[in-house]
Amino acid sequence: MFREDREKPASIDSNVPTRSAYEMLSNTIAYLIHSQELPGRIRAEVAPAVYIDGETVNLKYLTEKCPRLEALDLFNEVLRVNSADALAHEVIAPILFDGKMLLEGTKFMISYCQLHLDEAVWGPSTTLTLTWKDFLGIKAFHAIRVFDHSEVALLFGRYEVAFDTDATNREFPYLDDRTAGLGTMAAMPGPDIKLVI
């Protein structure tokens, strides 16, 4: 069991929140558009949240009445796989972690992604895990989550969005997990997400 270290680290790049928001949105759209069923399901789920003007959304509805958008077969999965940040943790009860017994009071740094990709912690998918586990710092993603939810709702709730089936557009973007950074990992240059709106 871990407790988050709530002290905020000094910011290295003031553009991290903005960059992370756009990378998160890009990754979310990539997952959505590469699925056969999700775009229609998300469109139906978010439609009541998009106001008649087509430019504003009901955030309360999106966060409370859109479980697919939240757990998203997708958003939690996107965040789980793409979050590159590290955070200090303190052990609050003895726990076996990676073959080592960590005693109460032990402090360590670990990236979110390292925990999120450990099937012993999550299982093969966040949506299939039998217990709820937060993202060990999810509160720091609140603004990004609101932005991501709003943009996905407006894009899929207002427009008919389809995947451009051009043969050069079929490859799923690879994450740049070789470059150290803060926030959400960017996609490697190469594959693009082309949409028909």
C-alpha positions as CSV (number, residue, x, y, z in Angstrom):
1,M,0.0,0.0,0.0
2,F,1.3,3.4,-1.0
3,R,0.7,7.0,0.0
4,E,1.4,9.7,-2.5
5,D,4.0,12.4,-1.7
6,R,1.8,15.4,-2.0
7,E,4.6,17.9,-2.4
8,K,4.6,19.4,-5.9
9,P,7.9,18.9,-7.8
10,A,9.4,22.0,-9.4
11,S,8.2,22.4,-12.9
12,I,10.8,21.8,-15.6
13,D,8.8,22.7,-18.6
14,S,5.9,25.1,-18.2
15,N,4.3,23.7,-21.3
16,V,3.9,20.2,-19.9
17,P,0.2,20.5,-18.9
18,T,-0.7,21.9,-22.4
19,R,1.5,19.4,-24.2
20,S,0.2,16.5,-22.1
21,A,-3.4,17.5,-22.8
22,Y,-3.0,17.5,-26.5
23,E,-1.0,14.2,-26.4
24,M,-3.7,12.6,-24.3
25,L,-6.4,13.8,-26.7
26,S,-4.4,12.5,-29.7
27,N,-3.9,9.1,-28.0
28,T,-7.6,9.0,-27.0
29,I,-8.7,9.7,-30.6
30,A,-6.3,7.1,-31.9
31,Y,-7.7,4.4,-29.7
32,L,-11.3,5.4,-30.5
33,I,-10.9,5.6,-34.2
34,H,-9.0,2.3,-34.4
35,S,-12.0,0.5,-32.9
36,Q,-15.0,-0.7,-34.8
37,E,-17.5,-0.3,-31.9
38,L,-16.2,2.5,-29.7
39,P,-17.0,5.6,-31.8
40,G,-20.7,4.7,-32.0
41,R,-20.9,3.9,-28.3
42,I,-19.1,7.1,-27.3
43,R,-21.3,9.1,-29.7
44,A,-24.5,7.8,-28.2
45,E,-23.2,8.2,-24.6
46,V,-22.0,11.8,-25.0
47,A,-24.8,13.1,-27.2
48,P,-27.0,14.3,-24.3
49,A,-24.0,16.3,-22.9
50,V,-23.5,18.4,-26.1
51,Y,-25.6,21.5,-25.9
52,I,-27.8,22.6,-28.8
53,D,-25.2,25.3,-29.9
54,G,-22.8,22.4,-30.6
55,E,-19.9,24.2,-29.0
56,T,-20.4,23.7,-25.3
57,V,-20.8,20.6,-23.1
58,N,-22.3,19.7,-19.8
59,L,-19.2,18.7,-17.9
60,K,-21.2,17.3,-14.9
61,Y,-23.0,15.0,-17.3
62,L,-19.8,13.9,-19.0
63,T,-18.1,13.1,-15.6
64,E,-21.1,11.5,-13.9
65,K,-23.2,9.9,-16.7
66,C,-20.6,8.7,-19.2
67,P,-18.9,5.6,-17.8
68,R,-17.4,4.6,-21.2
69,L,-15.9,8.1,-21.6
70,E,-14.5,7.9,-18.0
71,A,-13.4,4.3,-17.8
72,L,-13.6,4.5,-21.5
73,D,-12.8,1.1,-22.4
74,L,-10.3,3.8,-23.3
75,F,-9.5,6.9,-21.1
76,N,-8.3,4.8,-18.2
77,E,-6.5,2.6,-20.6
78,V,-4.9,5.5,-22.4
79,L,-3.8,7.1,-19.2
80,R,-2.5,3.8,-17.8
81,V,-0.4,3.1,-20.9
82,N,0.7,6.7,-21.8
83,S,1.6,8.3,-18.5
84,A,5.3,8.8,-18.2
85,D,5.5,10.8,-14.9
86,A,7.2,9.5,-11.8
87,L,6.0,10.2,-8.3
88,A,7.5,9.7,-4.8
89,H,5.6,7.2,-2.7
90,E,5.8,6.1,0.9
91,V,4.9,2.6,2.0
92,I,2.2,2.7,4.7
93,A,2.0,-1.1,5.2
94,P,4.5,-3.9,4.4
95,I,4.1,-5.0,0.8
96,L,5.9,-7.4,-1.5
97,F,6.8,-5.4,-4.6
98,D,8.8,-6.8,-7.5
99,G,10.1,-9.6,-5.3
100,K,11.3,-7.3,-2.5
101,M,9.5,-6.7,0.8
102,L,9.1,-3.0,1.3
103,L,8.6,-2.0,5.0
104,E,6.4,0.8,6.3
105,G,8.1,4.1,5.9
106,T,10.1,3.1,2.9
107,K,10.1,5.9,0.3
108,F,10.7,5.4,-3.4
109,M,10.2,6.9,-6.9
110,I,8.4,4.9,-9.6
111,S,6.8,5.9,-12.9
112,Y,3.1,5.6,-13.3
113,C,3.6,3.6,-16.4
114,Q,5.8,1.0,-14.7
115,L,3.0,0.3,-12.3
116,H,0.2,0.6,-14.9
117,L,1.8,-1.9,-17.2
118,D,2.3,-4.5,-14.4
119,E,-0.4,-7.1,-15.0
120,A,0.2,-8.4,-11.4
121,V,-1.2,-5.0,-10.3
122,W,-3.9,-4.3,-12.9
123,G,-4.5,-7.5,-14.8
124,P,-4.4,-7.3,-18.6
125,S,-6.8,-4.3,-18.7
126,T,-8.0,-1.6,-16.4
127,T,-11.5,-2.3,-17.4
128,L,-11.3,-5.9,-16.3
129,T,-9.6,-5.4,-12.9
130,L,-11.8,-6.6,-10.0
131,T,-10.8,-3.8,-7.7
132,W,-10.6,-0.1,-8.2
133,K,-7.1,1.4,-8.2
134,D,-6.5,5.1,-8.7
135,F,-3.7,6.3,-10.9
136,L,-1.4,7.2,-8.0
137,G,-1.8,10.9,-8.8
138,I,-4.9,11.1,-11.0
139,K,-5.8,14.4,-9.4
140,A,-3.0,16.0,-11.2
141,F,-4.7,15.0,-14.5
142,H,-8.0,16.7,-13.6
143,A,-7.7,19.6,-16.1
144,I,-6.5,17.3,-18.8
145,R,-9.4,14.9,-18.2
146,V,-11.9,17.7,-18.4
147,F,-10.2,19.0,-21.7
148,D,-10.1,15.4,-23.1
149,H,-13.7,14.6,-22.2
150,S,-15.0,17.9,-23.6
151,E,-13.1,17.6,-26.9
152,V,-14.0,14.0,-27.5
153,A,-17.7,14.8,-26.7
154,L,-17.7,17.7,-29.1
155,L,-15.9,15.9,-31.9
156,F,-18.0,12.7,-31.7
157,G,-21.2,14.3,-30.4
158,R,-21.3,17.0,-33.1
159,Y,-19.8,15.4,-36.1
160,E,-19.9,12.2,-38.0
161,V,-16.3,11.1,-37.6
162,A,-14.8,8.2,-39.5
163,F,-11.4,6.7,-39.9
164,D,-9.8,7.5,-43.2
165,T,-9.3,4.0,-44.6
166,D,-6.4,5.1,-46.9
167,A,-4.0,2.2,-46.9
168,T,-1.2,4.5,-45.6
169,N,-3.3,5.3,-42.6
170,R,-3.8,1.9,-41.0
171,E,-0.8,1.7,-38.6
172,F,-1.5,2.6,-35.0
173,P,0.9,5.3,-33.7
174,Y,3.8,4.1,-31.6
175,L,4.6,5.8,-28.3
176,D,7.9,7.5,-27.8
177,D,9.0,5.6,-24.7
178,R,12.7,6.3,-25.3
179,T,12.6,10.0,-24.6
180,A,12.5,11.0,-21.0
181,G,9.8,13.5,-20.2
182,L,7.0,14.6,-18.0
183,G,3.3,13.9,-18.5
184,T,1.9,11.9,-21.4
185,M,4.2,10.2,-23.8
186,A,4.1,11.6,-27.4
187,A,3.7,9.5,-30.5
188,M,6.8,8.7,-32.6
189,P,7.0,10.6,-35.9
190,G,5.5,8.5,-38.7
191,P,2.0,7.1,-38.5
192,D,-0.7,9.8,-38.5
193,I,-4.4,9.6,-37.4
194,K,-6.4,10.8,-40.4
195,L,-10.1,11.5,-39.9
196,V,-13.0,12.1,-42.2
197,I,-15.4,14.6,-40.7
